[in-house]
Every structure is written in C-alpha cells, then in structure tokens.
Amino acid sequence: MGSPIETLIRGTVAKGIGTLAAFNRKHLPPPANGNPFLTGMHTPMTEERTLTELTVTGTIPAGLDGRYLRIGPNPVAPDPASYHWFIGDGMVHGLAIANGRALWYRNRWVRSNAVAKARGVAPAPGPRHAFDTVNTNVVDIGGRTFALVEAGSYPVELGETLDDQRYTPFDGSLQGSFSAHPHRDPKTGEQHAICYEGRDPGTIRYVVIDATGRVIREEPIAVKHGPMIHDCAITDRFVIILDLPVTFSMKALVAGHGFPYRWNPAHQARVGLMPRQGRQEDIIWCPVAPGYAFHVANAHDTDDGQVILDLCVYDTMFSDGAQGPDARSRGLERWTVDPAGRTVAIRTLDAAPQEFPRPDERFFGQPYRHAWSLALPADPASRFLGATALYAHDLATGERQIHDFGANRHPGEFVFVPETADSPEGHGWLIGFVIDMATETTDLVILDARRFQDPPVASIRLPHRVPPGFHGNWIARGEAQ
C-alpha cells in the first residue's frame, strides 16, 4: 500500500483522467451505420416481463426441475458512440421448469445505481466495489445464485424469482473484485477463479471459495500491463492462468471509449501453471504463441506429467476499437503444456470458427470426452454472433456433429445438464436460447445430447426476442434457494 501522499497523487491523476475521458466520450462520433450491438438482434429490451402461459412443443424431460438462467448486456440508455457490448447494463433471463411444465419466464435488470436511477426504482442493496454493472454469468455457489462480472464489481445474489437482489462480497469474505468464470472442482466442491481489477494493472488474484460459499484463499500474482483474464482452468495439480496480449489501454480510456482493453503486441503471451496450494513464486510460466482466448472447454493432467488445455482461440482481439469482439476465431485448439520444458504445443482440434465451449461440468479438471460449442460466422462479423448451428465434439474419435437450427434462427451458448447425478459423461440434455429473427421470438430449446442431430425434444416459446447474451446455467431445485 502506498503512502497517503502517493494515494492523494494517484487519486488526483485518476480524477483528471476521468474528467478528460468523460469530455472525449461526449465528442466521439457515432458509428456511420449505427452501433451493431444496439441494433438488429442485439436491440435491447425495454421492459421487464413476467410470463406464465408459455407454449411448449414436444415433451420436457421429467427429470428437469429447476431454472435456466442466463445473463447478458441490456443497456437502459446507451450512447451509440461509446457503447461496447461488454459494458451494457446486466439483464437476467430466467425460465422455471418442473413436472414437465414451463412454470414462468422472467427478465430482470440487475439494479445497479445507474439502472435504478434511469428506471426510477430503488437500487439493489449491499456494498459496491470499483463499479456495479454485472452482466456476464449466473452461477450456483454454495447453494445460492449469483450474477457475476469481472474486473471490478462484487457479485449480486439473486432470489428465486430474480426480484430480490443484493450485492455481496460473499458475506464479507472477498477482499476485491471477482471473476465471471469461477470453476467448481467436482472432487472438492471448491470454486477456483483468477480475478483482476482495471484500476490495478500490476496484480491479479487467485481466489478459492469453499463448498459453503466463503472465500478461503486470495493469492496475489504480479503481472504487467493489466491483462484481461476472462477465464481460467484447473487440474488436480494446477490452476491455469491465461496471461494473453489483451491489456488495459490508457489511450482507449482517455479517448472516451467505454471498454478500455486492446490488443497489445508488446505483451508476452504466456500460460501459468500455479500449484493448487502454491504462491506466485511457485508459478511455472510457459511462453506461448500470441493469441487470445475468452473461454476454456476443459483441462486435465496427463500420466506423463503434462497438462492438456482445450480452448477457443483468436489470432488477435480488440485491435481496431470495435464495439465488440472483432477477430475471426481460429477454432477449438488443444494446448499441451510441458511444465518441465516450459513449452506449449498447439494442435487444432477443429478449425471451424466457434465459441462458448462447454463440457459436462462433472468432469471439469479431469480427462473427458465430450464438449459442445457455438458456431460463429466464417468471417469476422460486426455483430460477432449470427451463425445458426451448434457443434458436438467427440474428443476420443475426433468426430464433430452439427445441429443446425435453420435460416434466421441463431443459438447462443448451450449448457449441458446430466440426466442424473451419476449418469455417464454426455448422457443428458443441452439447453439454451435460440433467437428466431423472422418472427422476433425466442425458444428455450432442449436437445438430447446423445441424439444431438435429432430435432429438439422440447422447445418453450417466448413471444419476444431475447437479445444475445453471455453465459447461463441450469440450477436444479435444491442447488440454490
């Protein structure tokens, strides 16, 4: 911690930068053809809805008893000139299922201070951290439901119907910001995350949460340039840190852009293997060819001491200041990390552009066979999403299956739900939203993962378009109260 004088100087500089950034933000020219993440299928919803009469096609599996929750950006009053997809006000979409019936759909804004002021409602209670926009993931931790974001805000605990909301640093056990992508170790019930803060570019933190939902470890790790670390992975031995060349950009911030991260070719790309009980001095850093990954499919140790990491990768990201992801995906890759030689060997598993890879989470951090991902357009698209298919990968045979939803039907991330707690890997359902742009409606679609190319076993129709978002999860009844 710096001296009071250092703190004063830093505070004065930060205030001056903020004032300049705000001035420049007001003078940014709007995109010539409109902001692509505020128009078309990304057009925000303007109201909160509660629906109880939902049309179901097919038969909802009897074993599904709980809620599908998904969050994404839905700005209340965005400025098209400075708006970036990653910074929009969070909106949670929830659909409850029990006894083969769709009980309700609800969408609710996360009531940050800005959302509350804009909508004339009370803000969600609880302490704030660096900021309070939460828009990236919804998870169960310790039997409670939390909306998450990275880089600055505390989590938001959500009630059963999404109306009850409360900001909480895990009941005071979290010392700083959290991550959008904690990963649960199925062997211990612990959650592991790599966290960072935009206002501290020299430090990231390894955070561990126990099975009851309390933070039990926060280990600082020194870095350079303020890397954007969206995801991580675990194995039995290591937590895997992706220190890649998208970093904080003071230039972008001062220019008034809402999202101040850019491609930084001067930043050394590297993978860190941190022993699960280790500290920063124990990390094995391994250089890797430049590239960027938002999301990991899975990782595991091998019998000969190496580490397997499967992830979706890009050559660059945010290189031109676009309003969202702006690079072509180079597909699903396998990075084999050798701790002894400190090397990373890269092999393409599937070169088709794709994102949002998900495994059967019961096998996270362990050897696994199945992963599912979302197809992306072949060329970088102004809206990033827009393809019509999902992929199913059999990593034992190398086979890829395709489920195409048809023209004008655009899926988002799908999550795997096991048929039973002890069913074999891949025996279960895939659940996610599919936007139908021809009718401006949305279906919650349920696929049989073992019959991936067959028509859906069930679809639940929503009479409106749910804008594309980020991450969702199935929360079974009893997992979160």
NUBA-786443 format. One line per 3 residues: number of its first residue (from 1); their letters; for each residue x, z, y of C-alpha. Coordinates in pm, 1 decimal. Layout:
REM NUBA-786443
NUM> A> X Z Y ~ ...
***
This chain:
REM NUBA-786443
1> MGS> 0.0 0.0 0.0 ~ 131.8 -88.3 344.1 ~ 178.6 143.8 637.5
4> PIE> -105.6 193.1 889.2 ~ 81.8 -39.9 1127.6 ~ 104.3 -309.5 858.8
7> TLI> -264.7 -263.2 784.3 ~ -350.1 -297.2 1153.6 ~ -139.4 -612.5 1189.2
10> RGT> -290.6 -767.9 879.2 ~ -640.0 -678.1 995.6 ~ -579.9 -835.2 1335.2
13> VAK> -438.9 -1154.1 1179.9 ~ -728.0 -1174.3 934.8 ~ -978.8 -1130.1 1217.2
16> GIG> -811.3 -1404.9 1418.1 ~ -810.0 -1642.8 1121.1 ~ -1174.7 -1564.9 1055.2
19> TLA> -1265.9 -1642.0 1415.1 ~ -1077.3 -1974.1 1407.1 ~ -1228.3 -2068.1 1070.6
22> AFN> -1579.3 -1994.4 1199.5 ~ -1517.6 -2209.7 1506.4 ~ -1385.3 -2501.3 1299.4
25> RKH> -1668.8 -2466.5 1048.9 ~ -1919.8 -2538.9 1321.8 ~ -1733.9 -2860.4 1405.6
28> LPP> -1689.6 -3006.1 1057.5 ~ -1853.6 -3349.4 1033.9 ~ -2137.6 -3366.4 780.4
31> PAN> -2085.2 -3593.4 475.1 ~ -2181.6 -3950.4 557.4 ~ -2437.7 -3973.2 275.5
34> GNP> -2537.2 -3609.2 263.6 ~ -2380.9 -3333.2 60.5 ~ -2412.6 -3438.7 -306.9
37> FLT> -2451.7 -3076.0 -416.7 ~ -2755.7 -3027.9 -193.1 ~ -2944.6 -3346.0 -282.6
40> GMH> -3079.0 -3518.4 -592.8 ~ -3086.3 -3293.9 -897.2 ~ -2885.4 -3031.5 -701.8
43> TPM> -3156.6 -2992.8 -437.2 ~ -3213.1 -2614.8 -408.9 ~ -3538.4 -2446.0 -499.8
46> TEE> -3721.4 -2296.9 -203.7 ~ -3930.0 -2024.4 -369.9 ~ -3930.6 -1761.1 -639.7
49> RTL> -4181.5 -1819.0 -918.0 ~ -4337.7 -1618.6 -1198.5 ~ -4497.8 -1832.8 -1469.5
52> TEL> -4679.5 -1704.4 -1778.2 ~ -4864.5 -2012.0 -1905.0 ~ -4583.5 -2226.9 -2046.8
55> TVT> -4625.8 -2534.8 -2262.8 ~ -4435.8 -2525.1 -2592.0 ~ -4360.0 -2831.0 -2801.8
58> GTI> -4255.7 -2763.0 -3160.0 ~ -4208.7 -2415.7 -3308.6 ~ -3997.8 -2143.7 -3150.6
61> PAG> -3789.3 -1977.4 -3425.7 ~ -3946.1 -1645.2 -3519.0 ~ -3612.4 -1464.7 -3500.7
64> LDG> -3569.2 -1528.7 -3128.7 ~ -3674.4 -1211.2 -2949.9 ~ -3523.4 -1164.9 -2604.2
67> RYL> -3439.1 -1350.6 -2285.8 ~ -3244.5 -1662.0 -2199.5 ~ -3082.7 -1600.1 -1860.0
70> RIG> -2885.4 -1849.9 -1655.8 ~ -2748.4 -1828.8 -1302.5 ~ -2627.0 -2082.8 -1051.1
73> PNP> -2594.1 -2154.7 -678.8 ~ -2918.1 -2197.2 -485.7 ~ -2835.9 -2167.6 -113.6
76> VAP> -3105.0 -2037.0 117.3 ~ -2980.8 -2207.0 435.3 ~ -2668.0 -2414.9 363.5
79> DPA> -2457.6 -2607.2 613.0 ~ -2404.9 -2953.0 453.4 ~ -2071.1 -2995.1 629.9
82> SYH> -1900.7 -2685.3 488.8 ~ -2105.9 -2624.6 173.3 ~ -1928.6 -2623.2 -161.2
85> WFI> -2115.8 -2595.1 -492.5 ~ -1921.6 -2282.8 -592.0 ~ -2028.8 -2071.7 -292.6
88> GDG> -2408.9 -2106.6 -292.3 ~ -2635.2 -1801.3 -297.1 ~ -2695.9 -1694.5 -656.1
91> MVH> -3028.5 -1751.0 -830.3 ~ -3105.5 -1622.2 -1179.8 ~ -3349.2 -1811.3 -1401.9
94> GLA> -3496.4 -1617.3 -1693.1 ~ -3728.6 -1701.1 -1979.0 ~ -3857.0 -1436.5 -2221.4
97> IAN> -3937.9 -1522.4 -2582.9 ~ -4097.6 -1309.3 -2857.2 ~ -4305.7 -1369.7 -3170.5
100> GRA> -4273.9 -1745.5 -3139.9 ~ -4416.2 -1744.7 -2785.8 ~ -4276.1 -1810.8 -2438.9
103> LWY> -4385.1 -1499.2 -2250.7 ~ -4268.1 -1574.0 -1898.7 ~ -4034.4 -1760.5 -1667.9
106> RNR> -3894.5 -1606.9 -1352.1 ~ -3638.4 -1717.9 -1094.8 ~ -3497.1 -1467.1 -850.5
109> WVR> -3230.4 -1485.9 -583.0 ~ -2958.4 -1225.0 -607.6 ~ -3041.6 -1025.1 -298.8
112> SNA> -2710.7 -1030.3 -112.1 ~ -2714.4 -919.7 250.2 ~ -2733.1 -1282.6 366.3
115> VAK> -3017.0 -1372.8 128.1 ~ -3211.2 -1062.4 222.2 ~ -3176.2 -1136.8 593.8
118> ARG> -3275.8 -1501.5 551.3 ~ -3580.6 -1416.3 341.3 ~ -3689.1 -1103.8 527.2
121> VAP> -3656.7 -869.9 228.2 ~ -3454.3 -560.7 150.0 ~ -3104.0 -627.3 16.2
124> APG> -3015.5 -505.4 -330.9 ~ -2879.6 -151.0 -308.4 ~ -2531.0 -49.5 -410.1
127> PRH> -2177.2 -74.2 -271.5 ~ -2024.8 -403.4 -157.5 ~ -1665.9 -520.8 -201.7
130> AFD> -1499.4 -821.8 -31.2 ~ -1824.9 -1024.2 -35.6 ~ -2160.0 -1004.3 -215.6
133> TVN> -2259.4 -1357.9 -319.6 ~ -2294.9 -1350.1 -700.9 ~ -2372.0 -1681.8 -870.9
136> TNV> -2165.5 -1759.6 -1181.4 ~ -2258.2 -1579.8 -1506.1 ~ -2513.3 -1344.5 -1662.6
139> VDI> -2393.8 -1124.6 -1948.7 ~ -2471.0 -816.2 -2152.5 ~ -2211.7 -538.5 -2117.2
142> GGR> -2273.2 -201.4 -2276.3 ~ -2641.6 -271.5 -2329.8 ~ -2703.3 -363.0 -1963.6
145> TFA> -2746.0 -700.2 -1795.0 ~ -2505.1 -801.4 -1519.3 ~ -2477.7 -1103.7 -1289.7
148> LVE> -2112.8 -1185.5 -1222.6 ~ -1884.4 -1377.2 -989.9 ~ -1506.9 -1384.3 -946.0
151> AGS> -1270.9 -1329.0 -652.5 ~ -1444.1 -1058.3 -453.4 ~ -1783.3 -907.9 -540.8
154> YPV> -1889.4 -623.4 -759.5 ~ -2128.4 -711.9 -1044.7 ~ -2505.0 -690.6 -995.9
157> ELG> -2707.8 -507.6 -1259.3 ~ -3040.2 -677.9 -1332.3 ~ -3360.3 -524.4 -1462.9
160> ETL> -3574.8 -669.9 -1739.3 ~ -3783.4 -889.0 -1505.3 ~ -3494.3 -965.7 -1261.8
163> DDQ> -3667.0 -792.2 -971.2 ~ -3465.9 -472.1 -999.8 ~ -3109.9 -539.2 -878.4
166> RYT> -2818.3 -312.2 -795.6 ~ -2456.1 -378.0 -702.5 ~ -2228.3 -158.9 -911.7
169> PFD> -1854.5 -137.3 -988.5 ~ -1955.0 -35.2 -1342.0 ~ -2070.8 304.2 -1214.4
172> GSL> -1754.7 356.6 -1010.6 ~ -1506.8 278.3 -1287.8 ~ -1398.8 -61.8 -1145.4
175> QGS> -1133.1 -49.9 -872.2 ~ -1161.5 -404.3 -735.7 ~ -1333.5 -736.6 -791.0
178> FSA> -1439.0 -854.9 -1136.1 ~ -1438.9 -1186.9 -1323.8 ~ -1706.1 -1444.5 -1401.8
181> HPH> -1572.7 -1467.4 -1758.7 ~ -1516.8 -1141.5 -1943.2 ~ -1484.3 -1191.4 -2317.8
184> RDP> -1611.4 -949.1 -2578.4 ~ -1386.6 -869.9 -2871.9 ~ -1627.4 -871.7 -3168.2
187> KTG> -1399.0 -633.1 -3357.9 ~ -1392.7 -356.2 -3095.5 ~ -1684.4 -425.5 -2861.5
190> EQH> -1442.6 -415.8 -2565.9 ~ -1468.4 -670.8 -2283.8 ~ -1145.7 -829.0 -2153.0
193> AIC> -1108.2 -1008.1 -1819.0 ~ -849.7 -1144.6 -1578.6 ~ -958.9 -1072.4 -1221.0
196> YEG> -835.3 -1186.0 -880.9 ~ -922.5 -1143.8 -514.1 ~ -896.0 -1407.7 -247.3
199> RDP> -760.5 -1153.8 1.4 ~ -470.9 -1052.1 -228.4 ~ -287.5 -1371.9 -329.6
202> GTI> 4.0 -1182.2 -483.3 ~ -182.3 -985.6 -751.3 ~ -422.6 -1041.5 -1038.2
205> RYV> -556.2 -766.5 -1268.6 ~ -612.2 -734.7 -1641.3 ~ -933.7 -534.2 -1683.8
208> VID> -1067.9 -384.6 -2006.7 ~ -1419.7 -241.9 -2040.9 ~ -1515.6 -25.7 -2336.8
211> ATG> -1825.9 -72.2 -2551.2 ~ -2025.2 164.4 -2326.6 ~ -1964.9 -45.8 -2015.1
214> RVI> -1694.5 155.9 -1838.2 ~ -1356.6 24.6 -1722.7 ~ -1076.2 186.5 -1923.9
217> REE> -776.5 -21.7 -1807.2 ~ -673.9 -209.9 -1491.6 ~ -323.6 -351.5 -1510.3
220> PIA> -183.8 -529.9 -1201.3 ~ 9.9 -852.9 -1256.5 ~ 226.4 -1012.9 -987.4
223> VKH> 163.8 -1383.6 -914.9 ~ 236.3 -1636.1 -640.3 ~ 11.7 -1842.3 -411.4
226> GPM> -319.9 -1681.2 -511.0 ~ -416.3 -1876.8 -825.1 ~ -783.6 -1936.7 -907.1
229> IHD> -815.2 -1800.0 -1262.1 ~ -1169.0 -1872.0 -1373.5 ~ -1139.6 -1792.6 -1744.4
232> CAI> -911.1 -1626.0 -1996.9 ~ -895.4 -1574.3 -2372.9 ~ -797.0 -1311.0 -2624.7
235> TDR> -644.7 -1298.9 -2971.0 ~ -573.8 -998.4 -3193.0 ~ -232.4 -965.4 -3023.1
238> FVI> -270.2 -1103.8 -2670.9 ~ -480.7 -1159.3 -2364.7 ~ -410.9 -1516.2 -2246.9
241> ILD> -360.5 -1577.3 -1873.6 ~ -402.7 -1928.3 -1727.4 ~ -187.4 -1941.4 -1412.5
244> LPV> -251.2 -2304.4 -1309.8 ~ -198.9 -2507.3 -988.7 ~ -528.6 -2446.3 -808.9
247> TFS> -444.9 -2183.8 -548.2 ~ -566.5 -2029.3 -226.0 ~ -529.1 -2268.4 69.4
250> MKA> -492.8 -2117.6 413.7 ~ -515.7 -2469.3 554.8 ~ -858.5 -2522.7 397.5
253> LVA> -976.4 -2181.3 513.1 ~ -866.2 -2232.2 873.0 ~ -1020.5 -2580.6 876.3
256> GHG> -1357.0 -2417.4 811.1 ~ -1419.8 -2517.5 450.7 ~ -1638.7 -2274.5 262.5
259> FPY> -1430.1 -2286.9 -56.1 ~ -1058.7 -2234.7 26.6 ~ -891.9 -2340.0 -302.7
262> RWN> -699.9 -2663.9 -351.1 ~ -468.4 -2838.0 -594.3 ~ -113.4 -2711.8 -533.0
265> PAH> 161.6 -2922.4 -697.6 ~ 422.6 -2669.4 -584.6 ~ 271.3 -2403.8 -809.4
268> QAR> 429.1 -2381.6 -1156.1 ~ 167.3 -2419.1 -1429.7 ~ 214.5 -2156.3 -1697.6
271> VGL> 40.1 -1968.7 -1976.5 ~ 91.7 -1594.2 -2000.8 ~ 71.4 -1401.3 -2328.9
274> MPR> 19.5 -1036.6 -2240.6 ~ 23.5 -792.4 -2533.6 ~ -314.0 -623.8 -2553.0
277> QGR> -156.6 -283.1 -2486.1 ~ 120.5 -417.9 -2263.8 ~ 202.0 -426.0 -1894.4
280> QED> 311.1 -707.4 -1664.0 ~ 676.2 -676.2 -1764.5 ~ 573.7 -747.6 -2125.3
283> IIW> 406.9 -1082.9 -2048.8 ~ 558.1 -1386.8 -2219.4 ~ 528.8 -1666.2 -1963.0
286> CPV> 536.2 -2020.5 -2104.3 ~ 559.8 -2327.3 -1875.1 ~ 301.4 -2598.4 -1937.6
289> APG> 247.0 -2947.8 -1800.0 ~ 45.6 -2942.9 -1474.9 ~ -330.5 -2945.1 -1521.4
292> YAF> -633.0 -2727.2 -1462.3 ~ -892.3 -2569.4 -1691.7 ~ -1209.6 -2392.1 -1590.1
295> HVA> -1314.2 -2292.9 -1940.6 ~ -1172.6 -2188.5 -2273.4 ~ -1350.2 -2261.0 -2600.9
298> NAH> -1159.1 -2005.3 -2809.0 ~ -813.8 -1881.1 -2909.5 ~ -650.6 -1712.2 -3206.0
301> DTD> -319.7 -1612.1 -3360.0 ~ -164.4 -1810.5 -3645.2 ~ 8.5 -1678.6 -3955.0
304> DGQ> 345.4 -1808.3 -3831.3 ~ 325.1 -1619.1 -3501.0 ~ 197.8 -1891.7 -3269.0
307> VIL> -114.4 -1887.0 -3054.1 ~ -387.0 -2153.3 -3058.2 ~ -582.4 -2209.0 -2735.5
310> DLC> -865.3 -2465.5 -2714.4 ~ -989.3 -2559.1 -2366.7 ~ -1126.6 -2839.5 -2146.7
313> VYD> -859.7 -2974.3 -1910.8 ~ -819.7 -3188.0 -1596.7 ~ -506.3 -3353.1 -1457.0
316> TMF> -588.6 -3213.4 -1110.7 ~ -874.2 -3035.1 -936.4 ~ -990.0 -2997.7 -574.0
319> SDG> -727.2 -3238.0 -449.1 ~ -934.2 -3405.0 -178.7 ~ -1153.7 -3126.2 -48.4
322> AQG> -1469.3 -3245.5 -221.7 ~ -1785.9 -3036.1 -221.2 ~ -1741.1 -2959.3 -592.8
325> PDA> -1521.5 -3049.0 -891.5 ~ -1362.8 -3384.9 -814.7 ~ -1144.9 -3490.1 -1111.0
328> RSR> -1202.8 -3668.7 -1439.7 ~ -1197.3 -3447.2 -1745.6 ~ -930.8 -3541.5 -1998.4
331> GLE> -1135.9 -3382.6 -2274.8 ~ -1101.4 -3097.9 -2521.4 ~ -740.4 -3003.6 -2591.8
334> RWT> -552.8 -2768.2 -2822.9 ~ -258.8 -2589.2 -2667.5 ~ -24.5 -2436.2 -2923.7
337> VDP> 180.2 -2163.9 -2758.2 ~ 506.9 -2054.5 -2916.9 ~ 596.7 -1704.5 -2792.6
340> AGR> 947.5 -1722.1 -2937.5 ~ 1039.3 -2054.1 -2778.4 ~ 815.5 -2006.2 -2470.4
343> TVA> 674.2 -2357.2 -2514.3 ~ 327.6 -2509.7 -2506.6 ~ 249.5 -2815.8 -2719.7
346> IRT> -60.3 -3009.5 -2613.2 ~ -277.5 -3207.4 -2854.1 ~ -600.5 -3387.7 -2765.5
349> LDA> -886.3 -3288.9 -2993.7 ~ -1138.9 -3514.2 -2820.8 ~ -1062.3 -3735.7 -2520.5
352> APQ> -1426.1 -3773.4 -2410.5 ~ -1489.3 -3605.0 -2072.7 ~ -1662.6 -3271.5 -2134.6
355> EFP> -1707.5 -2918.7 -2004.9 ~ -1864.5 -2577.2 -2073.8 ~ -1727.6 -2536.8 -2429.3
358> RPD> -1891.5 -2255.9 -2626.1 ~ -1810.3 -2117.2 -2972.8 ~ -2003.6 -1885.2 -3197.9
361> ERF> -1910.0 -1574.6 -2996.9 ~ -1897.9 -1357.1 -3309.6 ~ -1569.0 -1535.0 -3383.7
364> FGQ> -1413.9 -1512.6 -3037.6 ~ -1041.8 -1442.2 -3060.8 ~ -1044.5 -1534.7 -3430.3
367> PYR> -989.7 -1852.1 -3634.1 ~ -1305.8 -2059.2 -3600.8 ~ -1454.0 -2395.5 -3690.6
370> HAW> -1736.9 -2486.5 -3453.3 ~ -1759.5 -2548.3 -3078.2 ~ -2022.7 -2713.4 -2861.4
373> SLA> -1972.0 -2871.3 -2519.3 ~ -2146.0 -3067.4 -2245.2 ~ -2067.4 -3436.8 -2196.2
376> LPA> -1954.9 -3534.2 -1844.6 ~ -1975.5 -3874.1 -1675.0 ~ -1687.4 -4103.1 -1771.2
379> DPA> -1573.9 -4137.6 -1410.1 ~ -1549.5 -3860.6 -1152.6 ~ -1897.5 -3832.0 -1010.9
382> SRF> -1991.2 -3696.9 -671.1 ~ -2226.2 -3450.0 -841.2 ~ -1987.2 -3364.7 -1130.3
385> LGA> -2270.3 -3345.5 -1384.9 ~ -2509.5 -3621.7 -1481.7 ~ -2443.0 -3725.7 -1842.1
388> TAL> -2722.7 -3694.9 -2097.7 ~ -2555.5 -3555.6 -2410.1 ~ -2408.7 -3253.9 -2584.0
391> YAH> -2118.1 -3259.9 -2830.5 ~ -2074.1 -3060.6 -3151.2 ~ -1715.5 -3028.5 -3274.9
394> DLA> -1617.6 -2950.9 -3633.0 ~ -1257.3 -2842.9 -3581.7 ~ -1186.8 -2839.4 -3954.8
397> TGE> -1274.7 -3206.0 -4010.9 ~ -1223.9 -3338.4 -3655.8 ~ -1577.9 -3477.0 -3654.5
400> RQI> -1775.2 -3493.3 -3330.8 ~ -2152.8 -3526.6 -3333.5 ~ -2359.1 -3628.6 -3030.8
403> HDF> -2705.8 -3515.6 -2929.5 ~ -2832.7 -3747.8 -2656.3 ~ -3143.1 -3636.5 -2468.5
406> GAN> -3217.3 -3983.2 -2331.4 ~ -3228.1 -4154.5 -1994.4 ~ -3275.9 -3933.0 -1687.5
409> RHP> -3250.8 -3615.3 -1899.5 ~ -2950.0 -3403.2 -1804.1 ~ -2847.9 -3091.6 -2001.4
412> GEF> -2642.8 -2803.6 -1875.9 ~ -2436.1 -2556.7 -2073.7 ~ -2590.2 -2461.0 -2410.8
415> VFV> -2526.3 -2122.8 -2572.7 ~ -2511.0 -2057.7 -2947.5 ~ -2740.3 -1788.2 -3090.9
418> PET> -2679.2 -1684.6 -3453.6 ~ -2976.0 -1691.7 -3687.5 ~ -2897.6 -1335.1 -3795.7
421> ADS> -2618.5 -1096.2 -3708.1 ~ -2435.2 -1169.1 -4034.2 ~ -2520.5 -1537.1 -4086.6
424> PEG> -2224.5 -1775.7 -4145.6 ~ -2048.3 -1930.1 -3846.5 ~ -2258.8 -2205.5 -3690.8
427> HGW> -2584.3 -2103.9 -3860.6 ~ -2820.5 -2060.8 -3571.4 ~ -2962.7 -2214.3 -3257.4
430> LIG> -2833.0 -2382.8 -2941.5 ~ -3030.4 -2301.8 -2628.4 ~ -3011.5 -2445.3 -2276.9
433> FVI> -3190.1 -2617.0 -1988.8 ~ -3243.3 -2993.6 -1971.7 ~ -3349.8 -3144.8 -1638.6
436> DMA> -3585.5 -3444.0 -1650.7 ~ -3526.7 -3627.5 -1323.4 ~ -3802.1 -3882.5 -1391.3
439> TET> -4067.4 -3608.5 -1384.0 ~ -3881.2 -3342.2 -1180.4 ~ -3938.7 -3092.9 -1462.6
442> TDL> -3712.0 -2883.0 -1685.9 ~ -3722.2 -2792.7 -2054.4 ~ -3564.9 -2495.1 -2221.9
445> VIL> -3453.7 -2674.1 -2537.6 ~ -3380.2 -2510.5 -2873.8 ~ -3169.2 -2709.3 -3123.2
448> DAR> -3083.3 -2623.6 -3483.2 ~ -2701.4 -2613.2 -3476.5 ~ -2683.0 -2722.6 -3842.1
451> RFQ> -2903.8 -3024.5 -3770.7 ~ -2750.6 -3098.5 -3434.9 ~ -2862.0 -3460.2 -3405.9
454> DPP> -3222.8 -3391.0 -3506.5 ~ -3497.6 -3358.9 -3243.8 ~ -3529.3 -3012.6 -3090.1
457> VAS> -3706.3 -2750.5 -3299.1 ~ -3879.7 -2639.6 -2978.0 ~ -3898.7 -2718.3 -2607.0
460> IRL> -4053.5 -2496.5 -2340.0 ~ -4167.9 -2692.3 -2034.9 ~ -4115.0 -2566.8 -1681.5
463> PHR> -4318.9 -2762.9 -1424.5 ~ -4030.3 -2787.1 -1179.3 ~ -3666.1 -2886.8 -1166.3
466> VPP> -3416.9 -2604.7 -1222.3 ~ -3105.7 -2713.9 -1029.8 ~ -2783.1 -2737.8 -1230.9
469> GFH> -2601.6 -2409.6 -1250.6 ~ -2310.9 -2248.0 -1425.1 ~ -2343.5 -2003.0 -1712.7
472> GNW> -2616.5 -1848.3 -1918.5 ~ -2655.4 -1632.4 -2225.2 ~ -2915.3 -1523.8 -2475.4
475> IAR> -2974.9 -1148.4 -2452.8 ~ -3160.7 -1025.5 -2756.8 ~ -3412.9 -745.9 -2720.1
478> GEA> -3232.4 -416.5 -2763.9 ~ -2897.1 -554.0 -2636.5 ~ -2992.2 -488.0 -2276.1
481> Q> -3266.9 -264.6 -2144.4
***
